[in-house]
Amino acid sequence: MPFDLQTALDERAREGLFRQRQILQSGQNRFIKLNDQTYLNFSSNDYLGLASQPFLTKAWQEGLERWGAGSGASPLVTGYTQAHADLEQTLAEWLGLEAVLLFSTGFSANQAVIKALLQKDHIQYQDRLNHASLQEAGSQSPGKMQRFRHNDMVHLESLLQPQSGLIISEGVFSMDGDQAPCQQLADLAAQTGNWLMIDDAHGLGVLGQQGQGTLSHQNVSSDRINIRMATFGKALGTAGAFVGGSRQLIDYLINFARDYVYSTHMPSAQAYATTAAIKWVRQADAERAHLQSLISAFRAGVADLGLNIPESETAIQPLIIGDAEQAMNIANRLRTRGLWVSAIRPPTVPKGTARLRITLTAAHQQADIALLLNELKECLSHV
Ligand SMILES: Cc1ncc(COP(=O)(O)O)c(C=O)c1O
């Protein structure tokens, strides 16, 4: 046997870190159904409650009727349609980008950019808490990896060498909900002649004017960021991702990013539906305000309970438990009471920081937050 899979699996189980999937019997919504039980869902990245909205499923159906089910080829062959071009144009106009490229997943978008750009004489400066897709791409690229302490600009500055490569950070951190100091990142990049890439998977749609994301929220002008990336599978309610930047950057990726060139393009119907989602998201100020009021209510309630939740003004509210098994036990207890909250354990988060990753969405109501707080109080009192 060339591979000892069982030993690795046994070790995972011994550490209390064995992972299993759960089969949903419903779509993504305020309530989800699993094992014939209905749960109030606090574990979704569908931050604006868009994934199950009838207008969006209808748009996807229209896209299917017009363009068929699959795109049939990679984008440089015959897989690039007017539906994709329209989505690129919509994104460019919305976010103030010169050009945009689409990907089937955010994971592949990050692989594409980082592996295509960084050569062996380059350095990449990555925040320690960057998403696995950024770190994975970074460790596979020949560019030297330098990790800086989370959001620590003094540490980053001490590592930066002039004109050496790419600073990479998330806009809103996926497991913590806090934001990168984008203005300072842009200053450091400009001062040292390096490029800056922001993955705004969790900021797009939720923060900023017309939901333009973390940069808009922090008043950082678009032209200060060399590479912008975000996904459609979160606040936009569909799936896929984009990379945006200068026309030159996008032309380079079209020519050199293997993850783009050698992969079947996202179905046109999905691009068509995502364009409809963006039109809706741009006008969704009421939903964003509602989400913010839920976040404020949750944080006030958590403070009243004396619980320690790190600073986060976004939909991601991490309740740090520490021990992985204990985090699982609390999540299971919440489930017996009808609430679905995910326990996130290492290696997704650093050792000793297992947590309940509570996500709020615009589909929730104030009464849901009151219920969540009450159940948290009950479940945590048994720890
Ligand atoms: C910050 C960040 N970047 C990239 C991704 C990957 O995107 P996708 O799920 O579309 O592959 C995710 C999560 O899924 C993420 O949280």
The ligand as an SDF file (V2000), in Angstrom:
LIG
                    3D

 16 16  0  0  0  0  0  0  0  0999 V2000
  -11.5320   34.5570    2.0520 C   0  0  0  0  0  0  0  0  0  0  0  0
  -11.9270   33.4550    1.1150 C   0  0  0  0  0  0  0  0  0  0  0  0
  -11.3240   33.3790   -0.0810 N   0  0  0  0  0  0  0  0  0  0  0  0
  -11.6320   32.4010   -0.9470 C   0  0  0  0  0  0  0  0  0  0  0  0
  -12.5760   31.4480   -0.6470 C   0  0  0  0  0  0  0  0  0  0  0  0
  -12.8610   30.3700   -1.6330 C   0  0  0  0  0  0  0  0  0  0  0  0
  -13.9900   30.6940   -2.3640 O   0  0  0  0  0  0  0  0  0  0  0  0
  -14.9020   29.5520   -2.9940 P   0  0  0  0  0  0  0  0  0  0  0  0
  -15.7340   29.0000   -1.8910 O   0  0  0  0  0  0  0  0  0  0  0  0
  -15.6790   30.2420   -4.0510 O   0  0  0  0  0  0  0  0  0  0  0  0
  -13.9720   28.5270   -3.5560 O   0  0  0  0  0  0  0  0  0  0  0  0
  -13.2310   31.5130    0.5930 C   0  0  0  0  0  0  0  0  0  0  0  0
  -14.2700   30.5730    1.0230 C   0  0  0  0  0  0  0  0  0  0  0  0
  -14.8920   29.8150    0.6490 O   0  0  0  0  0  0  0  0  0  0  0  0
  -12.8940   32.5210    1.4960 C   0  0  0  0  0  0  0  0  0  0  0  0
  -13.4720   32.5920    2.6920 O   0  0  0  0  0  0  0  0  0  0  0  0
  1  2  1  0
  2  3  1  0
  2 15  2  0
  3  4  2  0
  4  5  1  0
  5  6  1  0
  5 12  2  0
  6  7  1  0
  7  8  1  0
  8  9  2  0
  8 10  1  0
  8 11  1  0
 12 13  1  0
 12 15  1  0
 13 14  2  0
 15 16  1  0
M  END
$$$$
